Amino acid sequence: MAVNLTSLQVMQDAPVIPVIVLNDVAHAVPMARALVAGGIRMLEVTLRTPQALACMEAIAQEVPGAVVGAGTVRSAADAAAAAKAGARFAVSPGYTKTVGQACKDLGLPLLPGVATGSEIMMALEDGYTELKFFPAMQAGGPAMLKAWSGPFFDVKFCPTGGVTSQNAADFLSLPNVACVGGSWLVPADALAQGDWARIEALARATCQWVR
């Protein structure tokens, strides 16, 4: 991947960006290798556990085929810590100018979370045209994205939150959706059991989806 990765490149690499919650650093590298082997390179490791930064660092250092990103980025400090750990992109559950500017200063592509028209307009004002629609199902699902396609014709979305392997196609069929985010690629039981073959198979199947 080029050093000057863009948000659009992150979104267009595969139909799904896995939303990953890791509680054990020992799981990070084999999990990342399994996803990459299945064709998924953009890996969003959420900052929801004390081990998240160490997991990002391990993936960044030991899985050259992976592009590790940080999820649940809520502050400038989160963004800085993620970049230091080797994150190549950031995803936030909402949007503030502070987080947006911090990511720009760090050269970290950001997918800011939005759930309303006003939030989209705030992100657009700051130059962000690739956005995370979150929480997607709770905030209106595919119908909301269809409604936004008129006034926000120049915006691409990554719906996340309540998106599953069963309903992902409803989102991916929309012209303003570049990819979806979901946790089903890395099931908690597969992680606990070290079932890397299952994770690779899920990734491989997902990569066959049509956008």
N, C-alpha and C positions, 0 to 999 in steps of 0.2 A: 504493500500500500504506500502511496506517496505520502511524504511527510505532511504536505498541506492538504490533509483530508478535509472534505467539506461535509456539512450536514446531509446534503443530498446524496453524496457517495455512501454515507453510513446507511441511509434509508434504502438505497437502491441495490445494495449488495446482495440481499436475500429477501424473500417475502416476509420473514419474521426476524425481529430482534428479540432474543431470549431475555427475559427478565429473571435474573439469577439471584437467589438468596443463599449465601454460603455461611455455614457455621463452623466449618472445619477447613483449615488451610490445606490439609492433606488431600482434600477433594478437588481443589481448584485446578491443578494441572491436568490430572487425568480426565476431568470433566471437560475442560477446554479442548483437550486433544480429541475427545470424542465428538464434540460439536464441529470442530474444524474438519475432521475426517468425514463428517456427514454433509459438509458444504456450508456450514454457518460460521462466519468469521467475526461478525460484529457481536461482541458479548457484553451485555449490560449487567455489571455486578452492582447490586444495590447497596447503598451505604446504610443498611438496616441492622447490621451485626457488627460487633467489635472486631471481627476478623476480616471484614470486607477489604480494607486497604492492603492488608498482608496478602490476601487472595489475589487482588489485582496485580500486586507487585510480582507474585510468583508466576502468574500467567504471562505478564509482560516480558519477564526474563526468560521463561522456559518454553513458551509455546509461540515460536516465531510466526506461525500462520494465523494466529489470533490477533484481533484488534480489540483490546479491552477498553471498555467504557465504564463510566461511573453513573449509576442511577441514584435517585433520591438525593440529588444535589440541591440543597436548600439554602446555601449561604456561600459567600466568597471563600470562607475558610474550607468548606467542603470541596469546592472546585480546586483550590490550591493543593489540598492534601491529595486529591485524586490525581492531579497532574504529576505531583511528586512521586506517586506510586506507580506511574506509568500509564495512566488512563489517556486514551487518544481522543475520546469524545465524552460529552456529559449529557445527562438527561435529568430534567427537573420535574417535580410533580405540579409545579405552578410556575409563575414568572414574576420576577422583580427586576428592575433596572440594575440593581446591585449585582445580582447573579449574572445577568446578561453581560454587563461590563467586565466583570471578573473573568468570565470565560473568554471574552474578546482579548483581554490583556494577556491571558495565558496562551492564546492561540488554540483554544479548546473548542471545537465545534459543539454547539449546544442545541438540543431539541427541547425547547421550553414547553412545559405543560400548560394547556389552555382548556377551558370548559365553557367560555362565553364569547360572544362577539367582541365585547369590550377588551377582553384579555388578548384576543387575536390582534386587535388594533394596536394595543400597547406593544406587543411583540413586533408587529410590522413597523411601528415608529422607530424601533431600535434596530431595524434591518434583518429581523428574523422572519423568513418565509417558509421554513420547514419546522413544523410544530408537532408536538405530541398532544393528541386529544385524550384527555384524562379527567375523570374515569369514564371511559368511552360508553359503556353500556348504561351506566347510571346517569350520564349526562345527555342521553338522547340517541345513542347508537347510530346506525347507518342513516336513519332518517335525518338526524341533525347534520351530518356531513353533507347529505344531499342538499339541505337547505342552505348551507354555507357555500356551496359551490358557485352560487351566483355572485353574492357580494364579495366573496374572498376567492375569486377565480384564479388568483396567482399564488395560492398557498397549497402546499403539500402537507398531508397529515400522516402521522403514525398513531392510529388508535390503540390505546392500551387501557386495560382495566375491564375485566369481565370478558375479554376476548379469549375464545377457546378454539380448539381445532374444529369444533362443530360450526361455529358462526364466523370464523375468519374469512371465509369466501365471500360473505355478504359485504364485508368491508373492502376486501381486495378487489372486488369488481367495480368499485367506484373510481372515477378518473382522478379524484383529488387525494386518493390514498396511495402512498408510495410503498408502505409496508405496515405490518401490525406488530405490536409488542405483546408477548405472552409468556407465562411461566410454565406452560405445559411441556415445553421441550426439556426441562430439567425437573422432573418430578421429585418431590422430597424423598419418596421411598427408593427411587433409583439411586439418588445420592447416598442415602444411608446404607444401601446394600452394595454400593460400588458397581452398579450395573451399567458400566460404560457402553456396552454393546447396545443396550436399550436406548440410551441417549443418542448414540450415533444413528440408530435406525430412525428415531423420531426426527432428527435433523435432516436425514436423507429424504424422508418422506415429505417433509415440509418444503424442501427445495424444489420439489416437483410441482408445487402449486403455481397456478397461472395468475399473473397480475394484469 
